[in-house]
Amino acid sequence: MGSPWETFKMSTLNLFGSSVCPLSQSVQMTLDLLKLDYKYTEVNVDDGGTSTHDLLALNPHKSVPVLVDSNLVITESSSAITYLINQYSPSQLYPLCAKKKSQIDQRLQFNIGRFYMALNECIQPVYMGKTSIIETEKLDELKEVLMWINQMTVGGYVLDNSMTIADIAFLSTMSTLEACNIVSFYPYKNI
């Protein structure tokens, strides 16, 4: 088999992702929001898809998403979505103002470091068949994170009263949480 770059002749933008991964979904949602043409390749993460020769050549960390733009490879979702906005459509979604950008970056990091991780701690053991019951402590941690998000979204968005790329990241994680149906959203009026 040739170089993984040989498969990218038709499209400049290529996304390797998993439809069940909120991090992949956030990159795909950003590409779609920006109306960019791209090639999407579904990676079966449960069946060793992240360990194939071609994907390892792009990302030795064995994870998705992987965004390829010509000869640039980005292997983290937050970096991918900020790159896409900066490169293809600088806008209110990720403004040039350093103060606003730092606030958005903080929300992006919160999404990955707290929200996604708390959700993953709850659902991963069940998804992998290790248990059928979510640990109470893990569920309580997720509910605490949801209370923080409820406070963040008082203005209708993750940051203040306008949509940013942080909302895209949160939306992908939130939609996964909603699909899992493991918590009631009743106590979280702003979400």
C-alpha positions, -999 to 999 in steps of 0.1 A, spaced: 0 0 0 13 35 -8 15 66 13 -16 77 31 -13 109 13 -22 92 -20 -58 88 -9 -62 126 -6 -60 135 -43 -97 144 -47 -103 165 -17 -81 189 2 -100 184 35 -103 149 49 -118 139 82 -112 106 98 -138 101 125 -163 80 143 -200 87 142 -203 77 179 -175 101 190 -186 136 201 -151 149 194 -154 137 158 -189 151 155 -178 186 166 -152 187 137 -178 174 112 -204 199 125 -179 227 120 -170 216 85 -208 214 77 -215 248 93 -188 264 72 -201 246 41 -167 232 33 -162 203 9 -145 174 26 -141 137 24 -153 118 55 -139 84 64 -157 64 91 -132 48 115 -144 17 134 -127 24 167 -141 -7 183 -125 -30 157 -90 -16 156 -97 11 130 -74 36 147 -45 11 145 -44 7 107 -11 15 90 -26 45 72 -42 60 102 -11 54 124 9 73 98 -13 103 104 -19 99 141 3 76 162 -19 83 192 -45 59 178 -74 83 182 -100 102 162 -108 127 149 -80 133 125 -83 163 101 -61 166 71 -58 198 51 -34 192 23 -2 184 42 -14 196 76 -26 169 100 -45 179 132 -53 152 157 -73 171 184 -109 183 179 -105 217 195 -74 224 175 -92 212 144 -123 234 148 -103 265 157 -81 259 127 -111 256 104 -126 288 116 -93 307 114 -83 293 80 -117 294 62 -141 318 79 -127 341 106 -159 353 123 -178 359 155 -176 321 160 -140 326 170 -132 363 170 -98 380 167 -101 397 201 -76 379 224 -98 383 255 -129 368 238 -107 341 222 -92 331 256 -128 327 270 -138 305 241 -106 285 245 -114 280 282 -149 267 273 -134 244 246 -109 230 272 -138 226 297 -157 206 272 -129 182 266 -113 182 301 -145 181 322 -177 176 303 -166 149 277 -144 132 303 -173 130 329 -196 116 302 -170 92 290 -164 79 326 -201 71 328 -207 55 295 -174 39 284 -175 9 309 -211 2 298 -203 6 261 -173 -17 264 -195 -43 281 -175 -42 314 -207 -34 334 -243 -26 330 -245 -1 358 -230 34 360 -212 41 392 -230 66 414 -199 86 420 -193 90 382 -229 100 376 -227 125 405 -195 140 388 -214 143 355 -243 160 373 -219 185 389 -205 193 355 -240 198 341 -247 223 369 -217 243 359 -228 242 322 -263 253 333 -247 283 350 -225 290 318 -255 289 295 -277 315 313 -274 338 282 -286 310 259 -251 301 247 -220 286 263 -204 320 265 -226 351 269 -253 356 244 -239 347 210 -229 314 193 -192 305 192 -173 274 183 -175 264 219 -212 259 214 -205 234 186 -182 214 208 -207 214 237 -235 205 213 -218 174 201 -211 162 237 -246 172 249 -263 153 220 -243 122 229 -254 126 266 -290 131 255 -289 100 233 -275 79 262 -305 90 283 -287 86 317 -297 119 333 -328 140 335 -323 175 321 -351 188 343 -329 204 369 -308 222 342 -332 249 329 -306 267 308 -294 237 289 
